[in-house]
Structures are given as C-alpha cells and as structure tokens.
C-alpha cells in the first residue's frame, strides 16, 4: 500500500503540472492495482477509461482531471460525483442533470454502494462524463452516450435497492420506504387520462401519509419513433405528472425528474416496437 500511495502521489503531482502544459502520462495510472470494494474498483476503472478517452481527443485538462479521480478511487478516497457548479452547463440541460445527480447521491446514501457497487460506479462515472460533454456542448452523440449509460446503470442500482433481501436483516435506525406508482399514456400522448389521474392522486396521497424526503418522476416511452422525439415526448409526460402532483398539494421542491425517453425501457423490445407497457411515468415516493 505504501508503494501504491507513493506512486499515486507522484503521479498526481505530474498530472497537476501536465494539465497546464502538456498531455498527461497515463502509463503509471494504467499500472495501478486498485484496492477496496466493487464501488471503488469500478470508479477507478471508469475514471481511468474517461482519462484515456479525453487523452485520445487531446483534451489534456479533462484527461488529467479524470486521472486524478481514478487515482483517488484506487487508494480508497471517497470520490464524489461532480457538483453542478463545477462545470458551466447550458441552461437547458441543468434541470435534468441536477435531478440525475440527486438520484445518484440518494443511492449512495441509501445503501447503493453495498447492493450494487459496480453499477453505482458506472452511474457516477457516466454522470461525470455527461457533465463534461454537456459543458463542451459540441458532440451530441457523446452527450447522449454518457447520458444513456448513466440512465441504464442508475435504473439497475435502484432496482437492486428495491429488491427484498433473502434473509431478514437487522432493523436499521430508520427504515427507508420506496413506494412506486405507474401512470400509463396512450401512443404519442402526453396528457393524463382518467386512469393516469387516479394513479397520480394515489401517489400524492402517499406523499402526505408520512415524512417524504423525495418524489422521483421517471418518464419513459416505447421505442417507436426517433430517440430525440421520444426524449421530448417523455419530457412532456414528466411535466404533466409533475404539474398534477403540485396541483394536488405536493411541494414542488420534493420533486425530481429524470427523462429516459426510449433509453432503458421497463420492458425490453426491439427498436421501433410500440409497446404499451413502456409508455409510462414511474412515480417513486421515498419516505
């Protein structure tokens, strides 16, 4: 471990200087054998890959930045996802990224590291990738790729957190309950019909039953239509559900939104398939 710390410490100093002058040397970074749990090892692997990707694009500054995060993860430092004020994000992308970070931080604090450490690491490194690409706002395909990886990994983390344990666990100091409701939509529709209105009303009633820390609105579409169109359609569905929740008395400050579109559909289908079960907004009430 001393040799690892010495190697990492020396490399960090080199990378700080390299970030200002020239390309970082990633040779030592790639030779590190990370310690720790699946989460720490996953962060190292993910950040090292981002460092290499930015190196290949001659972005020395971001390459060095991701390399330092990889180093910290390798020696057990609690590496956090980027904060919203660390990068200059275009206004239109701030809300979705802030909601994504909120889900990530929530999963970290509610046991996601133990239940799905590898996927949580993918979600975090993909989020930082998304932030970096969105700040540059040049390569739309790279932005969408990082976003998609985040959404897929995050959905796996949340599924693992909701799964019931096989054996009865010792009671926690405060049990966290997650209540999920599904509001479905018609093909190419974003308005709430009577059935969807009833579902949203049940969710709003659940919010009022006990202390609620967060309400997540997760919007999906099926895979018919283009990815860009489906993202916009899912956004309209999320807005409709949020508006109805607030009309029913739910504090808007509690609500976070994530617009999946056709990424990570609840029911896997081939592209182009109009699957009614994927035309949904999931409302998750965390208490």
N, C-alpha and C positions, 0 to 999 in steps of 0.2 A: 504493500500500500504506500510506503514512503517513496519508493521509486516512482509509483504512478503519480503521486501528488507532485513530486519534483518535476517529472516530465510534463505534466499538465500545467503546472505553474510556469515553467519556462516557455511552453508553447503559448500560453495566454499573453505573456509579455511580447512575444514575437508578433502575435496576431494583432495586438493593440497598435503596434507600430505599423504593421503591414496594412491595416485598414486605412491608414492615412497616406501610404506611399505606394504600395505595390500589392501584387497578388499574395495571399497567404499561402504558406506551405502546409498542405493537408496531409503530408506523409505521416507525421507523428500522430495526428488525430486518428487516422485510419488504423494505426497500430495499437491504440488503446484497447484494453480488455475491460469493459465496464463492470462495475460491481453493483450490488443492490437487487431490488425486486424487478418484476417484469415491467413495471411502470418506468423505473429509472433506466433500465436497459433499452426499453422502447423509445424513450426520449432521446437517449444517446444516438440510437440508430437513425431515428427520424431527423434529428437536427444535423447529424453528420451528412445525411443524404441531401438535405437542403443546402448545406455549406458547399457540397460538391456541385450541385446544380447551379448555384449562383456563381461559383468559380468558373464553370464552363461557359457562362454568359459574360464573363469578365466583370461581374459586379463584386469587386473586392470587398467593399464595405459590408454588404449583407452576408457575403461568404464568411468573413471574419466574425461577424455578429452571431451567426448560427453555429459556427465552430466553437465559440466560447460557451454557448448554451449546451452544446454537446459535451464539452469538457466538464462543465459543472454537473451535468446529469451523471456522467461516468463516475464521479467521486462522491455521489450521494447528496449533492446540494439540492434543496427544494426549488427546482426551476419552475417559475410561474409563466403562464401564457402572457403574451404582450398585453399591456394596458391600452385602452382606447386612445389615450393622449400621447402614446409613444410614436405614433405614425400619423401623418396627415392624410386622413381618409376622406374621399369625396363625400359631400353631404348626403347624396342619395343612397350610399351604402352603410352609413353609420348605424342606423336603427337595426338592420339585420345582423351586423357584426356585433353590436352591443348585446343583442339577445343571444347570439351564439356564445359569446364569452360568458354570459350569465349562466347558461346551461352547463358550460364546461366547469366553471368554478363551483356550481352547485353539486355536480357529480363528484368533483374532487373532495368536497367537504362531507358528502353523504356516503362515503364508502366505496366509490367507484374504483379507487386505486386497488383495493383488495379484490373486488368482484370481477373486474375486467381491466386489469392494469395495462395489458398490451394495447387494447382498443382505446383506452383513455389516452395513452401516449400518442397513438395515431391521431386522435381527435385534437390534441393540443398542438402537435407539430403541424397538422394540416391547418389549424386555425391561424397559427403564426405565419404559415405560408400564404394563406388567404389575405391576411393583413398586409403582408409585404407586397404581394402582387396588386392588391387593391390600391395601395398607396401609389405605386407606379402607374397604375391605370392605363397600361399600354397593351398588354397581351390578354385579350378577353378569354382566350382558350385556357390560359394558365390560371386565371382567376376562377373560372368555372371548375377546373380540375381540382384545385385546392379546396374550393367550397364543397364540391361533391364528396371528396374524401372525408372532409370533416363531418358532413351530414350522415354519411354511411357509418362511420366509426361511432359517432355520437348516438345514433339510434341503437347500435349494438350495446353500448355502455348502459344506456337507460333500460334496455330490455333485460340485461343481466342484473341490474339493480332492482328491477321489479319482480324477478323470479323468486319464488318461495324457496327458502332453504330446505334441504332434505332432512336435516335434523333440527330439533328445536334448539334455538340459540338462547344464550343468557339474555335477559331483558336489558335493553340499553337505558341510559339515563333519560333519554327522550326518544320515543319511537317516532319515526317519520313515516307518515302515510301518504301514498300517492293514489289519488282517485282519477280514473281515466274515463272520458266520455267521447263518443264518436258522433259527429254531425255529418251526415252524408249529403251530397249535392247531385243534381242532375247533370247530364252530359253538357259540357260547355256552359254550365250555370255557376253563378257566384252568389245568388240570392238565397236566403234561408226559407225553405218551405215549412209547413206546419210541423212536420216531424223533426226537422232540424231545430226549429224554435223551441220545441219541447225539450230536446237534449240540452240546449244551451241553458234553458231555465233550470234543469236539474243540476247542471254544473254550478250555476250561480247560487243555488240553494246550498250546495255542498260547501262553497266558499264561506257562507255565513254560519255554518254549523260549528266551526272551531277556528282557532287561530290559523290563518293561511299565510305561508311565507312567500308563495309564488304560484302563479297560474300561467301555464305554458299553452300557447296556441300554436299547434304544429300543422301546417297546411300542406296537403297532398293533392295530386291529380293522377289520372291514369296516364298511360304512355301514348295515347293518340294525340296527334298534333306535334308541333316542334317543341324543343326544350325551352326556348325563350318564351314562346307563347304560354306554355304550361306554368312557367315560373310567374308570369304576370297574372295568370288566372288564379293560381294558388294564393298569390298576394291579395287579390280581391276577396277570396274566400276568408282569409285570415282577418282582413279588415272588417268584413261583415260580422264575423263571430265576435271580434273584439268590441265592435260598436254595440252589439246586442248585450254582451256581458256588462259593459259600463252602463247601458240603459237600465239594466236590472239591478244596479247598485254596486257592482264590483269596482273597487278602486282601480283606476287605470294604471297606477304606479305598481300594482301587483302583477300586471300582465306583461309577459314577454312573448314575442312571436318568432317563429322560425318558418321560413317559406321553403319547403322542399321541392315543390313542383313535381316533376316525374322522377326525381332522384330518390333512391331507397324506398320504392313503393312498398306499402304494407303487404301486398300480395304480388309476388314476382310474376312478371309477364314478359313476353317479347315486346320489342318496340313496335308501336302502332296499335297495340291492343286496347280497346275501350273496355276497361274492367271497372264495373260499378263500385266494387269494394275499395278501390283506390281513390275514388272521388270523395275524399273526406277531410275533415279538420278534427284533429285529436285535441281535446282539452284536458290537460293534466293539472290537477289541483294538488299542490304539495302542502301538507299540514303537519 
